[in-house]
Amino acid sequence: MARIGIIGSEGRMGQALVSAIAAAGHEVTGGIDRGGDAAGLADHSDALLDFSAPAALESNLHAAIGAGIPILVGTTGLGDAHHTAIDRAAHAIPVLQTGNTSIGVTLLAHLVREAAGRLGPGWDVEVLEMHHRMKVDAPSGTALLLGEAAAEGRGVDFFSANGPARYGHGGAREPGTIGFASLRGGTVAGEHSVILAGEHERLVLSHVAEDRTIFAQGAVRAAEWLIGKPAGRYRMDQVLGL
């Protein structure tokens, strides 16, 4: 049995994590939100699950480092400075950062990486995602994860291949770019499609999340895997052995 602490416990994901941790036979050591004592939570935990906000990331990493325990970062909307902080933390503790903890999405990213690499640059890549009306970041963390997978498959830098948003008459599509489209409405838990469009044919790889329980279950599985690992930066596909 592992002792797992939740950062961002009052959100919908935090509530789902409480149930998933208990269902897996582990103990919830506590939960905090904005202004909470991450260091105190870390001192009584074997691992931390962080689904809070980008502004809290650095202090949460420091709490995990101070306690010498692994942390899974599922917070989305991260920038370059956040990833630099994660890289630094990974020299001291195991850190798994991901835009999506779903096992299905993890496998989808693997398939996207394989398809983009094998089909080559002659096939255009577009990532379409839809979420509930309350989601604040766009494109979603999962959409970016899938775009990064496509770029990795092609062996190109994601940021140089990432196509700009298209509004009005933005001109023809730039060859080799990875485009994104974001839809918001209703109570959609998460839908993602990666469209690979070639000459006279299209390949569409999709995932539909019907309940956020799948993200909580994947996060707990990742936490189980992360405990006992050496310091380093890890990914969800490693949890599945991909």
C-alpha positions as CSV (number, residue, x, y, z in Angstrom):
1,M,0.0,0.0,0.0
2,A,1.3,3.4,-1.0
3,R,0.7,6.8,0.7
4,I,-0.3,9.3,-2.0
5,G,-0.9,13.0,-1.5
6,I,-3.0,15.1,-3.8
7,I,-2.2,18.7,-4.8
8,G,-5.3,20.3,-6.3
9,S,-7.7,18.1,-4.2
10,E,-10.8,20.4,-4.4
11,G,-11.1,20.3,-8.2
12,R,-13.1,17.6,-10.1
13,M,-9.9,15.8,-10.9
14,G,-8.9,15.8,-7.2
15,Q,-12.2,14.3,-6.2
16,A,-11.8,11.5,-8.8
17,L,-8.2,10.8,-7.5
18,V,-9.5,10.2,-4.0
19,S,-11.8,7.5,-5.3
20,A,-9.2,6.0,-7.6
21,I,-6.5,5.8,-4.9
22,A,-8.9,4.1,-2.5
23,A,-10.0,1.7,-5.2
24,A,-6.4,0.7,-5.9
25,G,-5.9,-0.2,-2.2
26,H,-3.7,2.8,-1.4
27,E,-4.0,5.6,1.3
28,V,-4.8,9.2,0.6
29,T,-2.4,11.0,3.0
30,G,-4.2,14.3,2.4
31,G,-5.0,17.0,-0.1
32,I,-4.2,20.7,-0.5
33,D,-5.2,23.5,-2.7
34,R,-4.1,27.1,-3.2
35,G,-2.1,28.2,-0.2
36,G,-1.8,24.7,1.3
37,D,1.3,23.2,2.8
38,A,2.8,21.1,0.0
39,A,5.9,20.4,2.1
40,G,3.9,19.1,5.0
41,L,1.9,16.9,2.7
42,A,5.0,15.5,1.0
43,D,6.6,14.6,4.4
44,H,3.8,12.1,5.0
45,S,3.5,10.7,1.5
46,D,5.3,8.2,-0.7
47,A,4.3,10.1,-3.9
48,L,2.6,13.4,-4.9
49,L,0.0,13.9,-7.6
50,D,-0.1,17.5,-8.8
51,F,-3.2,18.7,-10.7
52,S,-3.2,22.2,-9.5
53,A,-2.0,25.3,-11.4
54,P,1.2,26.3,-13.2
55,A,1.9,29.1,-10.7
56,A,2.2,26.5,-7.9
57,L,4.5,24.1,-9.8
58,E,7.9,25.2,-8.6
59,S,6.9,25.2,-4.9
60,N,5.3,21.7,-5.4
61,L,8.5,20.4,-7.0
62,H,10.5,21.8,-4.1
63,A,8.2,20.1,-1.6
64,A,8.8,16.7,-3.4
65,I,12.5,17.3,-3.5
66,G,12.6,18.2,0.2
67,A,10.9,14.9,1.1
68,G,12.8,12.9,-1.4
69,I,9.7,11.4,-3.1
70,P,8.4,11.2,-6.7
71,I,5.9,13.6,-8.1
72,L,3.5,13.2,-11.1
73,V,2.7,16.6,-12.7
74,G,-0.6,16.5,-14.5
75,T,-1.0,20.3,-14.5
76,T,-1.6,21.7,-18.0
77,G,-0.8,25.1,-19.5
78,L,2.9,24.8,-18.7
79,G,5.4,27.1,-20.3
80,D,9.2,26.9,-21.0
81,A,10.1,28.1,-17.5
82,H,7.9,25.3,-16.0
83,H,9.6,22.6,-18.1
84,T,13.0,24.0,-17.1
85,A,12.0,23.7,-13.4
86,I,10.9,20.1,-14.0
87,D,14.2,19.3,-15.7
88,R,16.1,20.7,-12.6
89,A,13.9,18.7,-10.2
90,A,14.4,15.5,-12.2
91,H,18.1,15.6,-11.2
92,A,17.0,15.0,-7.6
93,I,13.8,13.0,-7.7
94,P,11.6,11.0,-10.2
95,V,9.3,13.3,-12.0
96,L,6.6,12.2,-14.5
97,Q,5.1,15.1,-16.4
98,T,2.2,14.5,-18.9
99,G,-0.6,16.4,-20.5
100,N,-2.9,13.4,-20.0
101,T,-2.8,10.4,-17.7
102,S,-5.3,8.2,-19.6
103,I,-3.9,4.8,-20.6
104,G,-5.8,5.1,-23.9
105,V,-4.4,8.5,-24.7
106,T,-0.9,7.2,-23.9
107,L,-1.3,4.5,-26.5
108,L,-2.9,6.9,-28.9
109,A,0.2,9.1,-28.7
110,H,2.4,6.1,-29.4
111,L,0.3,5.3,-32.5
112,V,0.5,8.9,-33.7
113,R,4.3,8.9,-33.3
114,E,4.4,5.7,-35.4
115,A,2.0,6.9,-38.1
116,A,3.6,10.3,-38.5
117,G,7.0,8.7,-38.8
118,R,6.0,6.1,-41.3
119,L,3.8,8.3,-43.5
120,G,6.3,11.1,-43.7
121,P,6.1,14.8,-44.3
122,G,3.8,14.4,-47.3
123,W,0.9,13.9,-45.0
124,D,-0.5,17.0,-43.2
125,V,-1.1,16.7,-39.4
126,E,-4.0,18.4,-37.7
127,V,-5.0,17.9,-34.1
128,L,-8.7,18.6,-33.2
129,E,-9.8,18.7,-29.6
130,M,-13.0,19.5,-27.7
131,H,-13.6,20.0,-24.0
132,H,-16.2,21.4,-21.6
133,R,-17.1,25.1,-21.5
134,M,-15.1,25.7,-18.3
135,K,-11.7,24.7,-19.6
136,V,-9.3,27.7,-19.7
137,D,-6.3,26.6,-21.7
138,A,-6.2,25.9,-25.5
139,P,-5.0,23.9,-27.2
140,S,-5.4,21.3,-24.4
141,G,-2.4,19.7,-22.8
142,T,-3.4,16.4,-24.5
143,A,-3.6,18.1,-28.0
144,L,0.0,19.4,-27.5
145,L,1.1,16.0,-26.3
146,L,-0.3,14.5,-29.5
147,G,1.3,17.2,-31.6
148,E,4.7,16.6,-29.9
149,A,4.3,12.8,-30.6
150,A,3.8,13.6,-34.4
151,A,6.8,15.8,-34.4
152,E,8.9,13.1,-32.6
153,G,7.8,10.6,-35.2
154,R,9.0,12.9,-38.0
155,G,12.2,13.7,-36.2
156,V,11.6,17.4,-36.2
157,D,11.4,20.1,-33.5
158,F,7.8,20.5,-32.3
159,F,8.0,24.2,-31.8
160,S,9.3,24.9,-35.3
161,A,6.8,22.5,-36.8
162,N,3.9,23.8,-34.8
163,G,1.6,25.7,-37.2
164,P,0.1,29.1,-36.2
165,A,-3.6,29.5,-35.6
166,R,-5.5,30.2,-38.8
167,Y,-7.9,33.1,-38.8
168,G,-9.6,34.7,-41.9
169,H,-7.4,34.6,-44.9
170,G,-4.2,33.3,-43.4
171,G,-2.9,31.8,-46.7
172,A,-2.3,28.3,-47.7
173,R,-1.2,25.7,-45.3
174,E,2.6,25.7,-44.7
175,P,4.1,22.3,-45.6
176,G,5.3,20.3,-42.6
177,T,3.3,22.3,-39.9
178,I,1.2,20.7,-37.2
179,G,-2.1,22.5,-36.9
180,F,-4.5,22.7,-33.9
181,A,-8.2,23.4,-33.5
182,S,-9.9,23.8,-30.2
183,L,-13.7,23.5,-29.5
184,R,-15.3,24.3,-26.2
185,G,-18.9,23.6,-25.0
186,G,-21.2,21.6,-22.8
187,T,-19.7,19.1,-20.4
188,V,-17.4,17.2,-22.7
189,A,-14.7,15.4,-20.7
190,G,-12.3,15.3,-23.6
191,E,-12.3,14.3,-27.3
192,H,-9.1,14.3,-29.4
193,S,-8.5,13.4,-33.0
194,V,-5.3,13.4,-35.0
195,I,-6.0,13.8,-38.7
196,L,-3.3,12.7,-41.1
197,A,-4.3,13.9,-44.5
198,G,-2.5,12.7,-47.6
199,E,-3.3,12.8,-51.3
200,H,-6.9,11.4,-51.7
201,E,-6.9,9.7,-48.4
202,R,-7.0,10.5,-44.6
203,L,-6.1,8.6,-41.5
204,V,-7.9,9.6,-38.3
205,L,-6.7,8.4,-34.9
206,S,-9.1,9.3,-32.1
207,H,-9.8,9.0,-28.4
208,V,-13.0,9.9,-26.5
209,A,-13.0,10.3,-22.7
210,E,-16.5,9.5,-21.3
211,D,-15.6,10.1,-17.7
212,R,-12.5,11.7,-15.9
213,T,-12.2,8.6,-13.8
214,I,-9.9,7.2,-16.6
215,F,-7.5,10.1,-15.9
216,A,-7.5,9.4,-12.1
217,Q,-7.0,5.6,-12.7
218,G,-4.1,6.3,-15.0
219,A,-2.5,8.8,-12.6
220,V,-2.6,6.2,-9.8
221,R,-1.1,3.5,-12.0
222,A,1.7,5.9,-12.9
223,A,2.3,6.8,-9.3
224,E,2.6,3.1,-8.4
225,W,5.2,2.7,-11.2
226,L,7.1,5.9,-10.2
227,I,7.7,4.9,-6.6
228,G,11.2,3.4,-6.2
229,K,12.5,4.7,-9.6
230,P,15.8,6.6,-9.7
231,A,15.8,10.4,-10.2
232,G,14.9,11.4,-13.7
233,R,12.2,12.7,-16.0
234,Y,9.7,10.1,-17.1
235,R,6.8,9.8,-19.5
236,M,3.5,7.9,-19.5
237,D,4.5,5.7,-22.3
238,Q,7.2,4.3,-20.1
239,V,4.6,3.2,-17.6
240,L,3.1,1.0,-20.4
241,G,6.5,-0.2,-21.4
242,L,6.2,1.4,-24.9
